[in-house]
Amino acid sequence: MGKRLTQIATRTGDTGTTGLGDGSRVDKDHLRICAMGDVDELNSEIGVLITEDIPESVAVELRELFSQVQHDLFDLGGELCIPNYTLLKEEQVAQLDGWLAKYNATLPKLEEFILPGGSRAAAQAHVCRTVCRRAERSIVKLGKHEAIHDSPRQYVNRLSDLLFVIARVLNQSGGGADVLWKHKKEPK
């Protein structure tokens, strides 16, 4: 694992480059740095979601889930930071699959597209989902130019699905409902 920060303002990035965990330096707009930044933003958005008013019936469970996800995202960022290094494990992807199955089983079948919204917590889960999709696109793009392992791509793909399902769970457990897309416009 790379060096831990002991000093925040190092001034080594003033020229537009940044250090990777293996000691190499790349431009701050390098695909690897963009992917790391998107994962970092996702982790921050999940931090906001954890602070939302989550219905009591699922609060403890979801906060524990999101805490684990935040740690996994740190692993993912570490893996992206060190070329040819593995931190994210298949078991972490499998854990997302388990949560997906568990929470999706509690929801009514979708018959229409839903809009991001409902409760504030559900809306924030949708923000997390869209940032997660951006992180996924960044990781896929990086993988077209550099060798990366499968787990990072798989993890963010499953996580975005889980965030969609959790947004629905938050609306349902809060006594609300999904906000359905009305594809047929009603006359005014």
C-alpha positions as CSV (number, residue, x, y, z in Angstrom):
1,M,0.0,0.0,0.0
2,G,1.2,3.5,-0.7
3,K,2.3,6.1,1.7
4,R,-0.2,7.6,4.1
5,L,-0.5,11.4,4.2
6,T,1.3,13.1,7.0
7,Q,1.2,16.5,5.4
8,I,-1.8,17.8,3.4
9,A,-0.3,20.9,1.7
10,T,2.8,19.4,0.0
11,R,2.8,21.8,-3.0
12,T,3.9,18.9,-5.2
13,G,0.7,19.2,-7.3
14,D,1.2,22.8,-8.1
15,T,2.4,21.9,-11.6
16,G,-0.7,19.9,-12.5
17,T,0.5,16.5,-11.6
18,T,-0.2,14.2,-8.7
19,G,1.4,11.1,-7.2
20,L,0.0,7.6,-7.4
21,G,0.4,5.1,-4.6
22,D,3.3,3.4,-6.4
23,G,5.3,6.7,-6.4
24,S,4.8,7.6,-10.0
25,R,3.4,10.9,-11.1
26,V,0.6,11.6,-13.6
27,D,-1.3,14.6,-14.8
28,K,-4.3,15.5,-12.6
29,D,-6.7,14.9,-15.5
30,H,-5.3,11.4,-16.2
31,L,-8.0,8.8,-16.6
32,R,-6.9,7.0,-13.4
33,I,-7.2,10.3,-11.4
34,C,-10.6,11.0,-12.9
35,A,-11.8,7.5,-11.9
36,M,-10.4,8.0,-8.4
37,G,-12.1,11.4,-8.1
38,D,-15.5,10.0,-9.2
39,V,-15.2,7.2,-6.6
40,D,-14.2,9.8,-3.9
41,E,-17.2,11.9,-4.8
42,L,-19.4,8.9,-4.6
43,N,-18.1,8.1,-1.1
44,S,-18.8,11.7,-0.1
45,E,-22.3,11.6,-1.4
46,I,-22.9,8.3,0.5
47,G,-21.6,10.2,3.6
48,V,-24.4,12.8,3.0
49,L,-26.9,10.0,2.6
50,I,-26.0,8.5,6.0
51,T,-26.8,11.8,7.6
52,E,-30.3,12.0,6.1
53,D,-33.4,11.2,8.1
54,I,-33.7,7.4,7.4
55,P,-36.8,5.7,8.5
56,E,-36.3,4.0,11.9
57,S,-37.4,0.6,10.6
58,V,-34.3,0.4,8.4
59,A,-31.9,3.1,9.8
60,V,-29.5,0.9,11.7
61,E,-29.3,-1.7,9.0
62,L,-28.8,0.8,6.2
63,R,-26.2,2.9,8.1
64,E,-24.2,-0.3,8.7
65,L,-24.5,-1.2,5.0
66,F,-23.4,2.2,3.9
67,S,-20.5,2.2,6.4
68,Q,-19.3,-1.0,4.8
69,V,-19.8,0.4,1.3
70,Q,-17.7,3.5,2.3
71,H,-14.9,1.2,3.4
72,D,-15.2,-0.8,0.2
73,L,-15.0,2.4,-1.9
74,F,-11.8,3.3,0.0
75,D,-10.4,0.0,-1.1
76,L,-11.5,0.7,-4.6
77,G,-9.8,4.1,-4.6
78,G,-6.7,2.5,-3.2
79,E,-6.8,-0.1,-6.0
80,L,-7.2,2.6,-8.6
81,C,-4.4,4.6,-7.0
82,I,-1.8,1.8,-7.3
83,P,-1.6,0.3,-10.9
84,N,-1.6,-3.5,-11.0
85,Y,-2.6,-3.7,-7.3
86,T,-5.7,-5.5,-5.9
87,L,-7.6,-4.4,-2.9
88,L,-11.3,-5.0,-3.8
89,K,-12.2,-8.7,-3.5
90,E,-14.9,-10.8,-5.2
91,E,-16.5,-11.2,-1.8
92,Q,-17.2,-7.5,-1.7
93,V,-19.0,-7.7,-5.0
94,A,-20.9,-10.8,-3.8
95,Q,-22.0,-8.9,-0.6
96,L,-23.6,-6.3,-2.9
97,D,-25.4,-9.1,-4.7
98,G,-26.7,-10.5,-1.4
99,W,-28.0,-7.1,-0.3
100,L,-29.6,-6.5,-3.7
101,A,-31.5,-9.8,-3.5
102,K,-32.6,-9.1,0.1
103,Y,-33.9,-5.6,-0.4
104,N,-35.3,-6.1,-3.9
105,A,-37.4,-9.0,-2.5
106,T,-39.2,-6.5,-0.2
107,L,-40.4,-4.2,-3.0
108,P,-43.4,-4.3,-5.4
109,K,-42.6,-5.2,-9.0
110,L,-41.8,-2.1,-11.1
111,E,-44.3,-1.5,-13.9
112,E,-43.1,1.9,-14.9
113,F,-40.0,4.0,-14.8
114,I,-39.5,6.0,-11.6
115,L,-38.2,9.5,-11.2
116,P,-35.6,10.4,-8.6
117,G,-37.4,11.7,-5.6
118,G,-39.9,10.8,-2.9
119,S,-38.3,11.4,0.5
120,R,-35.1,13.5,0.8
121,A,-33.2,10.3,1.7
122,A,-34.4,8.5,-1.3
123,A,-33.6,11.5,-3.5
124,Q,-30.0,11.5,-2.1
125,A,-29.8,7.7,-2.8
126,H,-30.6,8.5,-6.4
127,V,-27.9,11.2,-6.5
128,C,-25.5,8.5,-5.2
129,R,-26.7,6.2,-7.9
130,T,-26.0,8.7,-10.7
131,V,-22.5,9.5,-9.3
132,C,-21.9,5.8,-9.1
133,R,-22.8,5.4,-12.7
134,R,-20.3,8.2,-13.6
135,A,-17.6,6.4,-11.6
136,E,-18.5,3.2,-13.5
137,R,-18.1,5.0,-16.8
138,S,-14.7,6.4,-15.7
139,I,-13.5,3.0,-14.6
140,V,-14.6,1.4,-17.9
141,K,-12.8,4.2,-19.8
142,L,-9.6,3.6,-17.8
143,G,-9.9,-0.1,-18.5
144,K,-9.8,0.6,-22.2
145,H,-6.4,2.2,-21.8
146,E,-4.8,0.4,-18.9
147,A,-5.1,-3.1,-17.4
148,I,-7.4,-3.1,-14.4
149,H,-9.0,-6.0,-12.6
150,D,-12.7,-6.9,-13.0
151,S,-13.8,-6.3,-9.4
152,P,-13.7,-2.5,-9.6
153,R,-16.0,-2.4,-12.6
154,Q,-18.3,-5.1,-11.2
155,Y,-18.5,-3.4,-7.8
156,V,-19.7,0.0,-9.0
157,N,-22.1,-1.7,-11.4
158,R,-23.8,-3.6,-8.6
159,L,-23.6,-0.7,-6.2
160,S,-25.5,1.5,-8.6
161,D,-28.2,-1.1,-8.8
162,L,-28.3,-1.4,-5.0
163,L,-28.6,2.4,-4.6
164,F,-31.6,2.3,-6.9
165,V,-33.2,-0.4,-4.9
166,I,-32.4,1.3,-1.6
167,A,-34.0,4.6,-2.9
168,R,-37.2,2.6,-3.3
169,V,-36.7,1.0,0.1
170,L,-36.3,4.4,1.7
171,N,-39.5,5.6,0.1
172,Q,-41.5,2.5,1.0
173,S,-40.2,2.3,4.6
174,G,-40.9,6.0,5.1
175,G,-44.6,5.5,4.2
176,G,-44.2,7.0,0.8
177,A,-44.1,5.6,-2.7
178,D,-41.9,5.7,-5.8
179,V,-42.5,8.8,-8.0
180,L,-43.6,7.3,-11.3
181,W,-42.8,8.7,-14.7
182,K,-45.9,9.7,-16.6
183,H,-45.0,9.1,-20.2
184,K,-48.4,10.1,-21.5
185,K,-48.8,13.8,-21.1
186,E,-52.2,14.9,-19.8
187,P,-53.9,17.8,-21.4
188,K,-53.9,21.1,-19.5
